[in-house]
Amino acid sequence: MSKKEFVKGPKLFSLARKKALHFGLPQTKGIKLAELICSIQEKEGYEPCFQRREICHELQCCWQASCNAKMTAE
């Protein structure tokens, strides 16, 4: 498994906005980053959990490197 790149701050917000546009999500300005990423996660077919868990099992989630959750394979 390849290591995912850790992105934070403006780079992470930029990535989230691009993905939101890709999925056709409305209004990305004025929304908190975690809320935006959770909306994207739903569109990607994942549980909306960005920065809401201490432990995560979603190893294929592209947000995991920036999430702060401990990743486990169950």
CHARMM-style PDB file with segment names, atoms N, HN, CA, C and O in Angstrom:
ATOM      1  N   MET     1       0.856  -1.182   0.000  1.00  0.00      PROA
ATOM      2  CA  MET     1       0.000   0.000   0.000  1.00  0.00      PROA
ATOM      3  C   MET     1       0.896   1.237   0.000  1.00  0.00      PROA
ATOM      4  O   MET     1       1.812   1.337   0.816  1.00  0.00      PROA
ATOM      5  N   SER     2       0.645   2.153  -0.886  1.00  0.00      PROA
ATOM      6  HN  SER     2      -0.099   2.072  -1.549  1.00  0.00      PROA
ATOM      7  CA  SER     2       1.464   3.358  -0.953  1.00  0.00      PROA
ATOM      8  C   SER     2       1.040   4.357   0.111  1.00  0.00      PROA
ATOM      9  O   SER     2      -0.132   4.439   0.479  1.00  0.00      PROA
ATOM     10  N   LYS     3       2.003   5.103   0.592  1.00  0.00      PROA
ATOM     11  HN  LYS     3       2.955   5.036   0.294  1.00  0.00      PROA
ATOM     12  CA  LYS     3       1.732   6.103   1.625  1.00  0.00      PROA
ATOM     13  C   LYS     3       1.027   7.292   0.995  1.00  0.00      PROA
ATOM     14  O   LYS     3       1.449   7.792  -0.048  1.00  0.00      PROA
ATOM     15  N   LYS     4      -0.047   7.742   1.629  1.00  0.00      PROA
ATOM     16  HN  LYS     4      -0.390   7.336   2.476  1.00  0.00      PROA
ATOM     17  CA  LYS     4      -0.799   8.886   1.116  1.00  0.00      PROA
ATOM     18  C   LYS     4      -0.150  10.172   1.577  1.00  0.00      PROA
ATOM     19  O   LYS     4       0.421  10.242   2.665  1.00  0.00      PROA
ATOM     20  N   GLU     5      -0.244  11.185   0.740  1.00  0.00      PROA
ATOM     21  HN  GLU     5      -0.708  11.128  -0.144  1.00  0.00      PROA
ATOM     22  CA  GLU     5       0.375  12.470   1.044  1.00  0.00      PROA
ATOM     23  C   GLU     5      -0.451  13.226   2.076  1.00  0.00      PROA
ATOM     24  O   GLU     5      -1.671  13.337   1.953  1.00  0.00      PROA
ATOM     25  N   PHE     6       0.231  13.745   3.095  1.00  0.00      PROA
ATOM     26  HN  PHE     6       1.222  13.655   3.194  1.00  0.00      PROA
ATOM     27  CA  PHE     6      -0.419  14.570   4.111  1.00  0.00      PROA
ATOM     28  C   PHE     6      -0.511  15.994   3.587  1.00  0.00      PROA
ATOM     29  O   PHE     6       0.499  16.606   3.243  1.00  0.00      PROA
ATOM     30  N   VAL     7      -1.710  16.506   3.530  1.00  0.00      PROA
ATOM     31  HN  VAL     7      -2.532  16.009   3.810  1.00  0.00      PROA
ATOM     32  CA  VAL     7      -1.949  17.869   3.062  1.00  0.00      PROA
ATOM     33  C   VAL     7      -2.735  18.580   4.145  1.00  0.00      PROA
ATOM     34  O   VAL     7      -3.625  17.994   4.761  1.00  0.00      PROA
ATOM     35  N   LYS     8      -2.406  19.850   4.379  1.00  0.00      PROA
ATOM     36  HN  LYS     8      -1.683  20.326   3.879  1.00  0.00      PROA
ATOM     37  CA  LYS     8      -3.162  20.610   5.376  1.00  0.00      PROA
ATOM     38  C   LYS     8      -3.305  22.048   4.922  1.00  0.00      PROA
ATOM     39  O   LYS     8      -2.731  22.450   3.910  1.00  0.00      PROA
ATOM     40  N   GLY     9      -4.076  22.825   5.678  1.00  0.00      PROA
ATOM     41  HN  GLY     9      -4.543  22.499   6.500  1.00  0.00      PROA
ATOM     42  CA  GLY     9      -4.242  24.243   5.407  1.00  0.00      PROA
ATOM     43  C   GLY     9      -4.845  24.545   4.050  1.00  0.00      PROA
ATOM     44  O   GLY     9      -5.741  23.832   3.596  1.00  0.00      PROA
ATOM     45  N   PRO    10      -4.362  25.600   3.392  1.00  0.00      PROA
ATOM     46  CA  PRO    10      -4.928  26.028   2.111  1.00  0.00      PROA
ATOM     47  C   PRO    10      -4.876  24.956   1.022  1.00  0.00      PROA
ATOM     48  O   PRO    10      -5.778  24.884   0.189  1.00  0.00      PROA
ATOM     49  N   LYS    11      -3.834  24.123   1.018  1.00  0.00      PROA
ATOM     50  HN  LYS    11      -3.101  24.182   1.695  1.00  0.00      PROA
ATOM     51  CA  LYS    11      -3.749  23.053   0.020  1.00  0.00      PROA
ATOM     52  C   LYS    11      -4.881  22.051   0.193  1.00  0.00      PROA
ATOM     53  O   LYS    11      -5.473  21.594  -0.785  1.00  0.00      PROA
ATOM     54  N   LEU    12      -5.178  21.710   1.450  1.00  0.00      PROA
ATOM     55  HN  LEU    12      -4.697  22.081   2.244  1.00  0.00      PROA
ATOM     56  CA  LEU    12      -6.262  20.767   1.719  1.00  0.00      PROA
ATOM     57  C   LEU    12      -7.600  21.374   1.332  1.00  0.00      PROA
ATOM     58  O   LEU    12      -8.443  20.692   0.748  1.00  0.00      PROA
ATOM     59  N   PHE    13      -7.803  22.638   1.649  1.00  0.00      PROA
ATOM     60  HN  PHE    13      -7.119  23.191   2.123  1.00  0.00      PROA
ATOM     61  CA  PHE    13      -9.058  23.308   1.295  1.00  0.00      PROA
ATOM     62  C   PHE    13      -9.204  23.390  -0.224  1.00  0.00      PROA
ATOM     63  O   PHE    13     -10.303  23.211  -0.748  1.00  0.00      PROA
ATOM     64  N   SER    14      -8.118  23.656  -0.929  1.00  0.00      PROA
ATOM     65  HN  SER    14      -7.225  23.801  -0.504  1.00  0.00      PROA
ATOM     66  CA  SER    14      -8.140  23.715  -2.384  1.00  0.00      PROA
ATOM     67  C   SER    14      -8.521  22.357  -2.978  1.00  0.00      PROA
ATOM     68  O   SER    14      -9.341  22.280  -3.893  1.00  0.00      PROA
ATOM     69  N   LEU    15      -7.929  21.305  -2.459  1.00  0.00      PROA
ATOM     70  HN  LEU    15      -7.263  21.367  -1.716  1.00  0.00      PROA
ATOM     71  CA  LEU    15      -8.257  19.961  -2.913  1.00  0.00      PROA
ATOM     72  C   LEU    15      -9.732  19.644  -2.655  1.00  0.00      PROA
ATOM     73  O   LEU    15     -10.411  19.080  -3.513  1.00  0.00      PROA
ATOM     74  N   ALA    16     -10.218  20.010  -1.474  1.00  0.00      PROA
ATOM     75  HN  ALA    16      -9.666  20.468  -0.777  1.00  0.00      PROA
ATOM     76  CA  ALA    16     -11.617  19.758  -1.127  1.00  0.00      PROA
ATOM     77  C   ALA    16     -12.555  20.526  -2.054  1.00  0.00      PROA
ATOM     78  O   ALA    16     -13.569  19.981  -2.491  1.00  0.00      PROA
ATOM     79  N   ARG    17     -12.237  21.766  -2.355  1.00  0.00      PROA
ATOM     80  HN  ARG    17     -11.413  22.209  -2.000  1.00  0.00      PROA
ATOM     81  CA  ARG    17     -13.089  22.555  -3.257  1.00  0.00      PROA
ATOM     82  C   ARG    17     -13.117  21.950  -4.662  1.00  0.00      PROA
ATOM     83  O   ARG    17     -14.171  21.905  -5.296  1.00  0.00      PROA
ATOM     84  N   LYS    18     -11.966  21.488  -5.148  1.00  0.00      PROA
ATOM     85  HN  LYS    18     -11.110  21.524  -4.632  1.00  0.00      PROA
ATOM     86  CA  LYS    18     -11.921  20.853  -6.477  1.00  0.00      PROA
ATOM     87  C   LYS    18     -12.777  19.597  -6.502  1.00  0.00      PROA
ATOM     88  O   LYS    18     -13.516  19.365  -7.458  1.00  0.00      PROA
ATOM     89  N   LYS    19     -12.681  18.791  -5.456  1.00  0.00      PROA
ATOM     90  HN  LYS    19     -12.081  18.980  -4.679  1.00  0.00      PROA
ATOM     91  CA  LYS    19     -13.492  17.572  -5.396  1.00  0.00      PROA
ATOM     92  C   LYS    19     -14.973  17.909  -5.274  1.00  0.00      PROA
ATOM     93  O   LYS    19     -15.814  17.230  -5.862  1.00  0.00      PROA
ATOM     94  N   ALA    20     -15.295  18.952  -4.516  1.00  0.00      PROA
ATOM     95  HN  ALA    20     -14.611  19.504  -4.038  1.00  0.00      PROA
ATOM     96  CA  ALA    20     -16.689  19.366  -4.368  1.00  0.00      PROA
ATOM     97  C   ALA    20     -17.270  19.776  -5.724  1.00  0.00      PROA
ATOM     98  O   ALA    20     -18.405  19.426  -6.048  1.00  0.00      PROA
ATOM     99  N   LEU    21     -16.496  20.510  -6.505  1.00  0.00      PROA
ATOM    100  HN  LEU    21     -15.574  20.795  -6.242  1.00  0.00      PROA
ATOM    101  CA  LEU    21     -16.938  20.896  -7.847  1.00  0.00      PROA
ATOM    102  C   LEU    21     -17.145  19.666  -8.717  1.00  0.00      PROA
ATOM    103  O   LEU    21     -18.121  19.586  -9.464  1.00  0.00      PROA
ATOM    104  N   HSD    22     -16.237  18.715  -8.622  1.00  0.00      PROA
ATOM    105  HN  HSD    22     -15.445  18.780  -8.015  1.00  0.00      PROA
ATOM    106  CA  HSD    22     -16.337  17.476  -9.393  1.00  0.00      PROA
ATOM    107  C   HSD    22     -17.651  16.748  -9.089  1.00  0.00      PROA
ATOM    108  O   HSD    22     -18.285  16.205  -9.994  1.00  0.00      PROA
ATOM    109  N   PHE    23     -18.053  16.740  -7.833  1.00  0.00      PROA
ATOM    110  HN  PHE    23     -17.539  17.182  -7.098  1.00  0.00      PROA
ATOM    111  CA  PHE    23     -19.280  16.061  -7.428  1.00  0.00      PROA
ATOM    112  C   PHE    23     -20.517  16.946  -7.529  1.00  0.00      PROA
ATOM    113  O   PHE    23     -21.621  16.504  -7.210  1.00  0.00      PROA
ATOM    114  N   GLY    24     -20.345  18.182  -7.965  1.00  0.00      PROA
ATOM    115  HN  GLY    24     -19.449  18.541  -8.224  1.00  0.00      PROA
ATOM    116  CA  GLY    24     -21.486  19.077  -8.134  1.00  0.00      PROA
ATOM    117  C   GLY    24     -22.070  19.586  -6.836  1.00  0.00      PROA
ATOM    118  O   GLY    24     -23.245  19.948  -6.785  1.00  0.00      PROA
ATOM    119  N   LEU    25     -21.271  19.618  -5.791  1.00  0.00      PROA
ATOM    120  HN  LEU    25     -20.316  19.324  -5.833  1.00  0.00      PROA
ATOM    121  CA  LEU    25     -21.764  20.131  -4.515  1.00  0.00      PROA
ATOM    122  C   LEU    25     -21.891  21.653  -4.592  1.00  0.00      PROA
ATOM    123  O   LEU    25     -21.006  22.320  -5.127  1.00  0.00      PROA
ATOM    124  N   PRO    26     -22.969  22.197  -4.069  1.00  0.00      PROA
ATOM    125  CA  PRO    26     -23.159  23.650  -4.099  1.00  0.00      PROA
ATOM    126  C   PRO    26     -22.256  24.350  -3.087  1.00  0.00      PROA
ATOM    127  O   PRO    26     -21.594  23.693  -2.283  1.00  0.00      PROA
ATOM    128  N   GLN    27     -22.232  25.610  -3.124  1.00  0.00      PROA
ATOM    129  HN  GLN    27     -22.770  26.143  -3.777  1.00  0.00      PROA
ATOM    130  CA  GLN    27     -21.551  26.510  -2.176  1.00  0.00      PROA
ATOM    131  C   GLN    27     -20.453  25.871  -1.331  1.00  0.00      PROA
ATOM    132  O   GLN    27     -20.727  25.080  -0.429  1.00  0.00      PROA
ATOM    133  N   THR    28     -19.218  26.225  -1.637  1.00  0.00      PROA
ATOM    134  HN  THR    28     -18.996  26.868  -2.370  1.00  0.00      PROA
ATOM    135  CA  THR    28     -18.108  25.737  -0.825  1.00  0.00      PROA
ATOM    136  C   THR    28     -17.484  26.845   0.008  1.00  0.00      PROA
ATOM    137  O   THR    28     -16.682  26.573   0.901  1.00  0.00      PROA
ATOM    138  N   LYS    29     -17.841  28.079  -0.272  1.00  0.00      PROA
ATOM    139  HN  LYS    29     -18.493  28.301  -0.998  1.00  0.00      PROA
ATOM    140  CA  LYS    29     -17.302  29.200   0.513  1.00  0.00      PROA
ATOM    141  C   LYS    29     -18.152  29.372   1.770  1.00  0.00      PROA
ATOM    142  O   LYS    29     -19.376  29.242   1.737  1.00  0.00      PROA
ATOM    143  N   GLY    30     -17.481  29.665   2.865  1.00  0.00      PROA
ATOM    144  HN  GLY    30     -16.487  29.771   2.893  1.00  0.00      PROA
ATOM    145  CA  GLY    30     -18.185  29.891   4.118  1.00  0.00      PROA
ATOM    146  C   GLY    30     -18.503  28.613   4.879  1.00  0.00      PROA
ATOM    147  O   GLY    30     -19.083  28.667   5.964  1.00  0.00      PROA
ATOM    148  N   ILE    31     -18.133  27.472   4.326  1.00  0.00      PROA
ATOM    149  HN  ILE    31     -17.662  27.428   3.445  1.00  0.00      PROA
ATOM    150  CA  ILE    31     -18.384  26.204   5.007  1.00  0.00      PROA
ATOM    151  C   ILE    31     -17.075  25.749   5.657  1.00  0.00      PROA
ATOM    152  O   ILE    31     -15.997  25.971   5.107  1.00  0.00      PROA
ATOM    153  N   LYS    32     -17.170  25.125   6.804  1.00  0.00      PROA
ATOM    154  HN  LYS    32     -18.046  24.945   7.250  1.00  0.00      PROA
ATOM    155  CA  LYS    32     -15.978  24.631   7.489  1.00  0.00      PROA
ATOM    156  C   LYS    32     -15.397  23.463   6.700  1.00  0.00      PROA
ATOM    157  O   LYS    32     -16.125  22.683   6.086  1.00  0.00      PROA
ATOM    158  N   LEU    33     -14.073  23.360   6.731  1.00  0.00      PROA
ATOM    159  HN  LEU    33     -13.482  23.993   7.229  1.00  0.00      PROA
ATOM    160  CA  LEU    33     -13.372  22.338   5.970  1.00  0.00      PROA
ATOM    161  C   LEU    33     -13.873  20.933   6.301  1.00  0.00      PROA
ATOM    162  O   LEU    33     -14.141  20.144   5.395  1.00  0.00      PROA
ATOM    163  N   ALA    34     -14.002  20.617   7.575  1.00  0.00      PROA
ATOM    164  HN  ALA    34     -13.784  21.258   8.312  1.00  0.00      PROA
ATOM    165  CA  ALA    34     -14.443  19.276   7.971  1.00  0.00      PROA
ATOM    166  C   ALA    34     -15.841  18.974   7.430  1.00  0.00      PROA
ATOM    167  O   ALA    34     -16.107  17.848   7.010  1.00  0.00      PROA
ATOM    168  N   GLU    35     -16.732  19.958   7.434  1.00  0.00      PROA
ATOM    169  HN  GLU    35     -16.517  20.873   7.775  1.00  0.00      PROA
ATOM    170  CA  GLU    35     -18.084  19.763   6.909  1.00  0.00      PROA
ATOM    171  C   GLU    35     -18.046  19.514   5.405  1.00  0.00      PROA
ATOM    172  O   GLU    35     -18.762  18.654   4.891  1.00  0.00      PROA
ATOM    173  N   LEU    36     -17.203  20.275   4.705  1.00  0.00      PROA
ATOM    174  HN  LEU    36     -16.622  20.973   5.123  1.00  0.00      PROA
ATOM    175  CA  LEU    36     -17.076  20.117   3.267  1.00  0.00      PROA
ATOM    176  C   LEU    36     -16.545  18.723   2.931  1.00  0.00      PROA
ATOM    177  O   LEU    36     -17.070  18.054   2.041  1.00  0.00      PROA
ATOM    178  N   ILE    37     -15.516  18.292   3.637  1.00  0.00      PROA
ATOM    179  HN  ILE    37     -15.090  18.835   4.360  1.00  0.00      PROA
ATOM    180  CA  ILE    37     -14.946  16.976   3.370  1.00  0.00      PROA
ATOM    181  C   ILE    37     -15.943  15.873   3.716  1.00  0.00      PROA
ATOM    182  O   ILE    37     -16.003  14.867   3.009  1.00  0.00      PROA
ATOM    183  N   CYS    38     -16.710  16.030   4.763  1.00  0.00      PROA
ATOM    184  HN  CYS    38     -16.661  16.847   5.337  1.00  0.00      PROA
ATOM    185  CA  CYS    38     -17.737  15.040   5.094  1.00  0.00      PROA
ATOM    186  C   CYS    38     -18.785  14.940   3.978  1.00  0.00      PROA
ATOM    187  O   CYS    38     -19.245  13.843   3.662  1.00  0.00      PROA
ATOM    188  N   SER    39     -19.159  16.058   3.391  1.00  0.00      PROA
ATOM    189  HN  SER    39     -18.785  16.949   3.648  1.00  0.00      PROA
ATOM    190  CA  SER    39     -20.105  16.040   2.266  1.00  0.00      PROA
ATOM    191  C   SER    39     -19.509  15.295   1.073  1.00  0.00      PROA
ATOM    192  O   SER    39     -20.198  14.534   0.393  1.00  0.00      PROA
ATOM    193  N   ILE    40     -18.232  15.526   0.833  1.00  0.00      PROA
ATOM    194  HN  ILE    40     -17.673  16.144   1.385  1.00  0.00      PROA
ATOM    195  CA  ILE    40     -17.538  14.841  -0.259  1.00  0.00      PROA
ATOM    196  C   ILE    40     -17.452  13.345   0.032  1.00  0.00      PROA
ATOM    197  O   ILE    40     -17.659  12.522  -0.860  1.00  0.00      PROA
ATOM    198  N   GLN    41     -17.149  12.997   1.273  1.00  0.00      PROA
ATOM    199  HN  GLN    41     -16.982  13.666   1.998  1.00  0.00      PROA
ATOM    200  CA  GLN    41     -17.065  11.584   1.646  1.00  0.00      PROA
ATOM    201  C   GLN    41     -18.383  10.861   1.351  1.00  0.00      PROA
ATOM    202  O   GLN    41     -18.376   9.729   0.867  1.00  0.00      PROA
ATOM    203  N   GLU    42     -19.495  11.503   1.638  1.00  0.00      PROA
ATOM    204  HN  GLU    42     -19.502  12.422   2.031  1.00  0.00      PROA
ATOM    205  CA  GLU    42     -20.792  10.902   1.343  1.00  0.00      PROA
ATOM    206  C   GLU    42     -20.934  10.640  -0.152  1.00  0.00      PROA
ATOM    207  O   GLU    42     -21.395   9.573  -0.559  1.00  0.00      PROA
ATOM    208  N   LYS    43     -20.540  11.609  -0.963  1.00  0.00      PROA
ATOM    209  HN  LYS    43     -20.166  12.476  -0.633  1.00  0.00      PROA
ATOM    210  CA  LYS    43     -20.609  11.459  -2.417  1.00  0.00      PROA
ATOM    211  C   LYS    43     -19.674  10.356  -2.909  1.00  0.00      PROA
ATOM    212  O   LYS    43     -19.964   9.691  -3.903  1.00  0.00      PROA
ATOM    213  N   GLU    44     -18.553  10.164  -2.214  1.00  0.00      PROA
ATOM    214  HN  GLU    44     -18.317  10.704  -1.406  1.00  0.00      PROA
ATOM    215  CA  GLU    44     -17.592   9.130  -2.583  1.00  0.00      PROA
ATOM    216  C   GLU    44     -18.030   7.740  -2.114  1.00  0.00      PROA
ATOM    217  O   GLU    44     -17.410   6.737  -2.469  1.00  0.00      PROA
ATOM    218  N   GLY    45     -19.094   7.686  -1.322  1.00  0.00      PROA
ATOM    219  HN  GLY    45     -19.598   8.500  -1.034  1.00  0.00      PROA
ATOM    220  CA  GLY    45     -19.600   6.407  -0.835  1.00  0.00      PROA
ATOM    221  C   GLY    45     -19.062   5.993   0.519  1.00  0.00      PROA
ATOM    222  O   GLY    45     -19.180   4.830   0.906  1.00  0.00      PROA
ATOM    223  N   TYR    46     -18.474   6.931   1.243  1.00  0.00      PROA
ATOM    224  HN  TYR    46     -18.378   7.875   0.929  1.00  0.00      PROA
ATOM    225  CA  TYR    46     -17.948   6.664   2.576  1.00  0.00      PROA
ATOM    226  C   TYR    46     -18.837   7.305   3.635  1.00  0.00      PROA
ATOM    227  O   TYR    46     -19.637   8.196   3.348  1.00  0.00      PROA
ATOM    228  N   GLU    47     -18.677   6.831   4.857  1.00  0.00      PROA
ATOM    229  HN  GLU    47     -18.028   6.108   5.090  1.00  0.00      PROA
ATOM    230  CA  GLU    47     -19.356   7.472   5.982  1.00  0.00      PROA
ATOM    231  C   GLU    47     -18.716   8.848   6.195  1.00  0.00      PROA
ATOM    232  O   GLU    47     -17.491   8.962   6.160  1.00  0.00      PROA
ATOM    233  N   PRO    48     -19.518   9.889   6.414  1.00  0.00      PROA
ATOM    234  CA  PRO    48     -18.953  11.226   6.637  1.00  0.00      PROA
ATOM    235  C   PRO    48     -18.322  11.318   8.020  1.00  0.00      PROA
ATOM    236  O   PRO    48     -19.006  11.568   9.012  1.00  0.00      PROA
ATOM    237  N   CYS    49     -17.016  11.113   8.071  1.00  0.00      PROA
ATOM    238  HN  CYS    49     -16.461  10.910   7.265  1.00  0.00      PROA
ATOM    239  CA  CYS    49     -16.380  10.985   9.387  1.00  0.00      PROA
ATOM    240  C   CYS    49     -15.094  11.791   9.531  1.00  0.00      PROA
ATOM    241  O   CYS    49     -14.398  11.619  10.532  1.00  0.00      PROA
ATOM    242  N   PHE    50     -14.747  12.648   8.599  1.00  0.00      PROA
ATOM    243  HN  PHE    50     -15.313  12.788   7.787  1.00  0.00      PROA
ATOM    244  CA  PHE    50     -13.482  13.370   8.639  1.00  0.00      PROA
ATOM    245  C   PHE    50     -13.305  14.110   9.956  1.00  0.00      PROA
ATOM    246  O   PHE    50     -14.118  14.963  10.311  1.00  0.00      PROA
ATOM    247  N   GLN    51     -12.250  13.786  10.670  1.00  0.00      PROA
ATOM    248  HN  GLN    51     -11.589  13.093  10.382  1.00  0.00      PROA
ATOM    249  CA  GLN    51     -11.889  14.352  11.973  1.00  0.00      PROA
ATOM    250  C   GLN    51     -12.967  14.168  13.043  1.00  0.00      PROA
ATOM    251  O   GLN    51     -13.063  14.960  13.981  1.00  0.00      PROA
ATOM    252  N   ARG    52     -13.774  13.119  12.891  1.00  0.00      PROA
ATOM    253  HN  ARG    52     -13.696  12.476  12.129  1.00  0.00      PROA
ATOM    254  CA  ARG    52     -14.818  12.823  13.872  1.00  0.00      PROA
ATOM    255  C   ARG    52     -14.563  11.522  14.626  1.00  0.00      PROA
ATOM    256  O   ARG    52     -15.284  11.197  15.569  1.00  0.00      PROA
ATOM    257  N   ARG    53     -13.537  10.778  14.212  1.00  0.00      PROA
ATOM    258  HN  ARG    53     -12.951  11.042  13.446  1.00  0.00      PROA
ATOM    259  CA  ARG    53     -13.229   9.493  14.832  1.00  0.00      PROA
ATOM    260  C   ARG    53     -11.800   9.490  15.364  1.00  0.00      PROA
ATOM    261  O   ARG    53     -10.943  10.238  14.893  1.00  0.00      PROA
ATOM    262  N   GLU    54     -11.564   8.640  16.345  1.00  0.00      PROA
ATOM    263  HN  GLU    54     -12.260   8.032  16.727  1.00  0.00      PROA
ATOM    264  CA  GLU    54     -10.201   8.443  16.822  1.00  0.00      PROA
ATOM    265  C   GLU    54      -9.524   7.323  16.030  1.00  0.00      PROA
ATOM    266  O   GLU    54      -8.319   7.363  15.786  1.00  0.00      PROA
ATOM    267  N   ILE    55     -10.325   6.318  15.631  1.00  0.00      PROA
ATOM    268  HN  ILE    55     -11.305   6.286  15.829  1.00  0.00      PROA
ATOM    269  CA  ILE    55      -9.819   5.178  14.872  1.00  0.00      PROA
ATOM    270  C   ILE    55     -10.674   5.021  13.616  1.00  0.00      PROA
ATOM    271  O   ILE    55     -11.899   5.129  13.671  1.00  0.00      PROA
ATOM    272  N   CYS    56     -10.018   4.767  12.489  1.00  0.00      PROA
ATOM    273  HN  CYS    56      -9.023   4.679  12.445  1.00  0.00      PROA
ATOM    274  CA  CYS    56     -10.736   4.635  11.224  1.00  0.00      PROA
ATOM    275  C   CYS    56     -10.299   3.357  10.509  1.00  0.00      PROA
ATOM    276  O   CYS    56      -9.136   2.960  10.576  1.00  0.00      PROA
ATOM    277  N   HSD    57     -11.244   2.726   9.828  1.00  0.00      PROA
ATOM    278  HN  HSD    57     -12.190   3.048   9.773  1.00  0.00      PROA
ATOM    279  CA  HSD    57     -10.985   1.496   9.096  1.00  0.00      PROA
ATOM    280  C   HSD    57     -11.088   1.696   7.584  1.00  0.00      PROA
ATOM    281  O   HSD    57     -10.894   0.745   6.826  1.00  0.00      PROA
ATOM    282  N   GLU    58     -11.385   2.890   7.140  1.00  0.00      PROA
ATOM    283  HN  GLU    58     -11.543   3.663   7.755  1.00  0.00      PROA
ATOM    284  CA  GLU    58     -11.556   3.181   5.717  1.00  0.00      PROA
ATOM    285  C   GLU    58     -10.199   3.432   5.064  1.00  0.00      PROA
ATOM    286  O   GLU    58      -9.831   4.580   4.818  1.00  0.00      PROA
ATOM    287  N   LEU    59      -9.466   2.379   4.786  1.00  0.00      PROA
ATOM    288  HN  LEU    59      -9.764   1.446   4.986  1.00  0.00      PROA
ATOM    289  CA  LEU    59      -8.111   2.507   4.274  1.00  0.00      PROA
ATOM    290  C   LEU    59      -8.042   3.084   2.864  1.00  0.00      PROA
ATOM    291  O   LEU    59      -6.985   3.568   2.457  1.00  0.00      PROA
ATOM    292  N   GLN    60      -9.124   3.047   2.117  1.00  0.00      PROA
ATOM    293  HN  GLN    60      -9.982   2.654   2.447  1.00  0.00      PROA
ATOM    294  CA  GLN    60      -9.123   3.574   0.756  1.00  0.00      PROA
ATOM    295  C   GLN    60      -9.546   5.048   0.690  1.00  0.00      PROA
ATOM    296  O   GLN    60      -9.512   5.646  -0.385  1.00  0.00      PROA
ATOM    297  N   CYS    61      -9.933   5.624   1.794  1.00  0.00      PROA
ATOM    298  HN  CYS    61      -9.960   5.138   2.667  1.00  0.00      PROA
ATOM    299  CA  CYS    61     -10.372   7.020   1.815  1.00  0.00      PROA
ATOM    300  C   CYS    61      -9.196   7.947   1.510  1.00  0.00      PROA
ATOM    301  O   CYS    61      -8.141   7.849   2.138  1.00  0.00      PROA
ATOM    302  N   CYS    62      -9.381   8.836   0.553  1.00  0.00      PROA
ATOM    303  HN  CYS    62     -10.238   8.916   0.043  1.00  0.00      PROA
ATOM    304  CA  CYS    62      -8.281   9.726   0.159  1.00  0.00      PROA
ATOM    305  C   CYS    62      -8.010  10.824   1.191  1.00  0.00      PROA
ATOM    306  O   CYS    62      -7.018  11.541   1.064  1.00  0.00      PROA
ATOM    307  N   TRP    63      -8.847  10.972   2.190  1.00  0.00      PROA
ATOM    308  HN  TRP    63      -9.653  10.390   2.293  1.00  0.00      PROA
ATOM    309  CA  TRP    63      -8.674  12.017   3.204  1.00  0.00      PROA
ATOM    310  C   TRP    63      -7.923  11.517   4.423  1.00  0.00      PROA
ATOM    311  O   TRP    63      -7.614  12.308   5.315  1.00  0.00      PROA
ATOM    312  N   GLN    64      -7.622  10.236   4.489  1.00  0.00      PROA
ATOM    313  HN  GLN    64      -7.873   9.594   3.765  1.00  0.00      PROA
ATOM    314  CA  GLN    64      -7.066   9.651   5.706  1.00  0.00      PROA
ATOM    315  C   GLN    64      -5.758  10.266   6.158  1.00  0.00      PROA
ATOM    316  O   GLN    64      -5.533  10.374   7.364  1.00  0.00      PROA
ATOM    317  N   ALA    65      -4.889  10.672   5.255  1.00  0.00      PROA
ATOM    318  HN  ALA    65      -5.072  10.584   4.276  1.00  0.00      PROA
ATOM    319  CA  ALA    65      -3.601  11.219   5.650  1.00  0.00      PROA
ATOM    320  C   ALA    65      -3.741  12.560   6.386  1.00  0.00      PROA
ATOM    321  O   ALA    65      -2.869  12.929   7.172  1.00  0.00      PROA
ATOM    322  N   SER    66      -4.816  13.274   6.135  1.00  0.00      PROA
ATOM    323  HN  SER    66      -5.524  12.974   5.496  1.00  0.00      PROA
ATOM    324  CA  SER    66      -5.031  14.592   6.743  1.00  0.00      PROA
ATOM    325  C   SER    66      -6.063  14.567   7.873  1.00  0.00      PROA
ATOM    326  O   SER    66      -6.367  15.607   8.459  1.00  0.00      PROA
ATOM    327  N   CYS    67      -6.587  13.417   8.172  1.00  0.00      PROA
ATOM    328  HN  CYS    67      -6.341  12.573   7.696  1.00  0.00      PROA
ATOM    329  CA  CYS    67      -7.716  13.294   9.092  1.00  0.00      PROA
ATOM    330  C   CYS    67      -7.338  13.287  10.570  1.00  0.00      PROA
ATOM    331  O   CYS    67      -8.123  13.755  11.394  1.00  0.00      PROA
ATOM    332  N   ASN    68      -6.190  12.785  10.925  1.00  0.00      PROA
ATOM    333  HN  ASN    68      -5.552  12.405  10.256  1.00  0.00      PROA
ATOM    334  CA  ASN    68      -5.727  12.649  12.311  1.00  0.00      PROA
ATOM    335  C   ASN    68      -6.256  11.402  13.012  1.00  0.00      PROA
ATOM    336  O   ASN    68      -5.932  11.172  14.177  1.00  0.00      PROA
ATOM    337  N   ALA    69      -7.062  10.595  12.328  1.00  0.00      PROA
ATOM    338  HN  ALA    69      -7.325  10.782  11.382  1.00  0.00      PROA
ATOM    339  CA  ALA    69      -7.534   9.353  12.931  1.00  0.00      PROA
ATOM    340  C   ALA    69      -6.457   8.284  12.782  1.00  0.00      PROA
ATOM    341  O   ALA    69      -5.715   8.271  11.800  1.00  0.00      PROA
ATOM    342  N   LYS    70      -6.382   7.408  13.744  1.00  0.00      PROA
ATOM    343  HN  LYS    70      -6.986   7.419  14.541  1.00  0.00      PROA
ATOM    344  CA  LYS    70      -5.449   6.278  13.653  1.00  0.00      PROA
ATOM    345  C   LYS    70      -6.048   5.272  12.677  1.00  0.00      PROA
ATOM    346  O   LYS    70      -7.194   4.856  12.841  1.00  0.00      PROA
ATOM    347  N   MET    71      -5.283   4.881  11.667  1.00  0.00      PROA
ATOM    348  HN  MET    71      -4.352   5.220  11.534  1.00  0.00      PROA
ATOM    349  CA  MET    71      -5.771   3.971  10.657  1.00  0.00      PROA
ATOM    350  C   MET    71      -5.466   2.532  11.046  1.00  0.00      PROA
ATOM    351  O   MET    71      -4.341   2.203  11.421  1.00  0.00      PROA
ATOM    352  N   THR    72      -6.487   1.672  10.951  1.00  0.00      PROA
ATOM    353  HN  THR    72      -7.402   1.940  10.647  1.00  0.00      PROA
ATOM    354  CA  THR    72      -6.316   0.243  11.228  1.00  0.00      PROA
ATOM    355  C   THR    72      -7.033  -0.543  10.146  1.00  0.00      PROA
ATOM    356  O   THR    72      -7.950  -0.036   9.500  1.00  0.00      PROA
ATOM    357  N   ALA    73      -6.616  -1.765   9.957  1.00  0.00      PROA
ATOM    358  HN  ALA    73      -5.871  -2.176  10.483  1.00  0.00      PROA
ATOM    359  CA  ALA    73      -7.247  -2.637   8.976  1.00  0.00      PROA
ATOM    360  C   ALA    73      -8.292  -3.529   9.628  1.00  0.00      PROA
ATOM    361  O   ALA    73      -8.649  -4.561   9.059  1.00  0.00      PROA
ATOM    362  N   GLU    74      -8.784  -3.171  10.782  1.00  0.00      PROA
ATOM    363  HN  GLU    74      -8.493  -2.333  11.244  1.00  0.00      PROA
ATOM    364  CA  GLU    74      -9.782  -3.871  11.594  1.00  0.00      PROA
ATOM    365  C   GLU    74      -9.208  -5.009  12.283  1.00  0.00      PROA
ATOM    366  OT1 GLU    74      -9.912  -5.709  13.010  1.00  0.00      PROA
TER     367      GLU     74
END
